[in-house]
């Protein structure tokens, strides 16, 4: 009997040890490193730049800070607003739970004014990004950094993992094509977290700030147990039309097609995993419809012919294979009956005019990719200086997301997150 008890005790201890070891390797976003930034906020008037992804477990960052008796003065929000489900211009509003003013930086302005910042002492930024140049959260971050520098306000970035942070690819943006969907000479997929990207903006002097501004007081609270080999699955969808990790993985490649005549699947259950057009003739078809995420999708209620790339996360990763996949864009152009009207403002998304010309000239994906390499190599050298985490081409253990089982089942949308939250102060909700 004693031998059985001893054996059971050994098994239990071994199991407990395994659990402890596994827990040590769970990726933790910067927001969860509370002891590292709460002392910086004590007795300060704080502005937070947040949205529906700014959670610590099942508690919103705002609730967490209020419970720690941090004085929050106002809220800034990016594209899609505080609740993460708005389209187009976002208006200023007031949080119904706290009475705090919500200032939109994706509406009448993209940058906080001096008036917005005069009554605060420090800014906290906490947003989940997806690591794609034309995803506007990085542009909002730059505008916030510029305002912070010009008004001498310290900025704390609570870093979060980049779900596309395990590769670098695509054409590098040329300066003449700068816009809010691409402000810096970086490739479509740039392989950096927002904390690393912010360090690069400062280090390369890419911020556009007024003369005589003081240097930006930037603090980055890094993620724990994250590397650029990690396969991180955000527990909350980062924007309305990225409802799954598969959509996030395909977003760089299929997102380029939004500057063409094609539908990219908005208004379907698998946006950025299907694409097509009513005038194409392929076996696969889909019909975009009005949804909460896309109220007026392109080709609403019209039958579209195209391609279906939907699959498991593992299949999607294998298909992408760490590259921006433009063969689908090339094939769609080849089959499109009205080539004169296929591209529509494509240079802004591509970051150059070369890609459109190369596709029209009939170049293969491999030939086009070779033309990217000189600028990609230059960018990689710049990027390397600002990394906070082991790179994907270094020897480091593969870290898995704490939510690998089912992206949608974790917290599929904000309403579900609120229903299971223990927040007592701050409950973002659908409008």
Secondary structure, 3 states (H helix, E strand, C coil): CHHHHHHHHHHHHHHHHHHHHHHHCCCECHHHCHHHHHHHHCCCEEEEEECCCCEECCEEHHHHHHHCCCEEEEEEECCCCCCCCCCCCCCCEECCCCCCEEEECCCCCCCCCHHHHCCCCEEEEECCCCCECCCCHHHHHHHHHHHHHHCCCEEEEECCCCCCCCCCECCCCCHHHCECCECCCCCCECCCCHHHHHHHHHHCCCCCCCCCCCCCCEEEECCECCCCCCECCCCECCCCCCCCHHHHHHHHHHHHHHHECCECCCCCCCECCEEEECCCCCCEEEECCCCCCCCCCCCCCCEEEEEECCCCHHHHHHHHCCCCCCHHHHHHHHHCCCHHHCECCHHHHHCCCHHHHHHHCCCCHHHHHHHHHHHHHHHHHHHHCCCCCCCCCCCCCCCECCCCCCHHHHHCCHHHHHHCCCCCCCCCCCC
